[in-house]
Amino acid sequence: MSQNPLLLSLVKYVLPSELVDYFDLIHLEESGESLHIHLDELNIIPERI
């Protein structure tokens, strides 16, 4: 799935920022009243504070 800017904006409001920083949005799937968000982990090592 290409990164749709509107969907990515929605995901940024719903998920913690760490998930958005270290995962790519792959697929969104609506099932009844549920929304399934499929993510792919990026090969990025988080910096330690």
C-alpha positions, 0 to 999 in steps of 0.5 A: 500500500502506498503511503496515503497522506490522509490515512497516515495522518489518521494513524498518527492520531490513533497510534503512539508516536513510536509506532509511527516512527518505527513502522510503515503503514501497510494496509488498513482493513475494516471488519464490521465495527473494527479497523485492522491496521497492518504495520511493517517494522522498519530497520531503524534502531531507536536512539537511547536518551 
